[in-house]
């Protein structure tokens, strides 16, 4: 594309002059070449090689707007080292050549291993929790809505559940499914499974039945802990569902002893702790197996971010998302109070900010996308002033957002990084306003340095270490690595590789697929992906899984999924298909989206599916995702009805602003999610409704009333009630008799 930002023909030039330089001689006159310091760079970077009597003379000419002198100096040293190897060992293959010298390699290895620590008293995760119980049995451990349990109560309940599981044949490395709504039962189930010596497999009730059925079958589950309301809606052919809120079950469990289980043989650190399913490029999710040893090391390594003894942590994340491990187990093994946010992140008619304020929450973590939604709502933002620590991770964190987080938190802000295969987080970067002031707003915050007993290596495609400033794939080694993928030995071997360190040693390392580089201070900067995996609103999505689901339909000839950015902190997942001849594009794409909604979690369902005559291809025959058109996201449907009521017109304006659409594209029968909306935008929607209508609407209501007409109707129903409540509020100070009469 034409641009004034760079030379229009090319940006990099390598020129080699092989004509020997001859020393000019004249009688009684000595001549020597003089280099002029007044050079104007013609291109971004030029490397000029001249052949002289003494050898090669190499000159680097570069734009000062793009490069700093130390960067070019390192580049020159690497080039010199590369040439020396070629001369000394010409029999080497190109991939075996090293850019870095022995001393630089030694520095990089030290950098990757600088966080090595030995943690004393390493015991299983639930044993760490039991130590917290012994230290403060009467302290409040868990809060959910109007319920709260002390550490003693939670431990006793979990012990009884563990004994019941043992009675059912559950033991070491057994897998137990957990399919419960956000509640006290959620945490109880996690602890009970671990105490029984088993590992848990989270099954989000919001996932489609077909996906849950696959996870149950693939993991070989024989038992799933659940709740009555869920069991009434779904059943699994190969697994028994045990309802934790069933009266008969509660009576059975209460008969078991409440003391800790004492069979140490079942509590090895080599035991599996959990198996979490992530998106898979082959079209099916894959289970990642994590052992207690990895989780325990992680919990030790994040002790410094857990806060003081009076810290109150918010459990905001689904247990199907591995950052819940920090929220739940991090809080409980260090004796903190844990407040569970209800489903959809808020309680009915109570905002998340109100929950934080009412419960005195001091610490929370979330994705940058979620944080951006919270901060956009001034009412929510004002209620977060009591937060002493905020952790963000799961996707890149823009500098502008980090600056806003620093204003909200009275204490610390951390940017965290790590894949599921490396136990939640593998590195962290503490963020301060002073650090951010030196970074341009267009940059993203660094992902920092490794946690204890993690090693981070930046490598080229041949797994050679790369120096500072050179982009490469990030490999993670250390105690945090997963055992591998459940029932997928080939994939385990492909992703968990043997990395030679060049000093005679090698380590087992996980290939993240993330493109990174080392900054001058030793921190890592995230640059993107080397494959088609993406992060959207913190969820890890393999575009190949979406494409594979589309290709299962006989009408589809080829398919491509892509993420497009439509605004700050707002990414949309879109799909493009090529249909076989004779297909009705509008009807087929509508059916395809319904089918995906049936088979995939909501965050993996494209906001729009567009039919194209052909997909753009690169020269080597791959789909050119960058050449896919910008989707309009929405087209007027056949049942379009223009808004007429004032509430409908006001909602159209709100939707248009949130969804980046024209008001004329939105009708009364349109669905918020079909237009590109998602769960995080629902929070902004309820905030806008609060500001515009002076009415409170819960996330659950907004989720269930997805069409604009339904939403407008509910707001009209709420208006008289709101007026009655306002009149009642004015009369609260009247006499008790009159007050009772008003209530009646």
Secondary structure, DSSP 8 states (H G I E B T S, - for coil): ---TTS-SS-SEEEEEE-S------BTTB-------S----SSSEEEEEEEETTEEEEEEEE-TTT--HHHHHHHHHHHHHHHHHHHH-TTS-GGG--SS-HHHHHHHHHHHTTT----SS---HHHHHHHHHHH-TTSEEEEETTEEEEHHHHHHHHHHHHHHHHHTT--TT-EEEE---SSHHHHHHHHHHHHTT-EEEE--TTS-HHHHHHHHHHHT-SEEEE-HHHHTT---TTSEEEETT-HHHHHHHHTS--S----GGG--TTSEEEEEEE--TTSS-EEEEEEHHHHHHHHHHTGGGS-STT-EEEE-S-TTSTTHHIIIIIHHHTT-EEEE--GGGSBTTB-HHHHHHHHT--EEEE-HHHHHHHHH-HHHHHTTTT-SEEEE-SS--BHHHHHHHHHH-SSEEEEEE--GGGSS-SEEEEE-HHHHHTS-TTSB---BEE-TTEEEEEE-TT--B--TT--EEEEEEETT---EETT-HHHHHHHEEEEE-SSS-EEEEEEEEEEEEE-TTS-EEEEEESSSEEEETTEEEEHHHHHHHHHTSTTEEEEEEEEEEEETTEEEEEEEEEE-TT--HHHHHHHHHHHHHHHS-GGGS-SEEEE-SS--B-TTS-B-GGGS----S----TT-----SHHHHHHHHHHHHHHT--GGG--TT-BTTTTT--HHHHHHHHHHHHHHH-----HHHHHH--BHHHHHHHHHHHHHHHHHHHHHHHTTTS-HHHHHHHH-
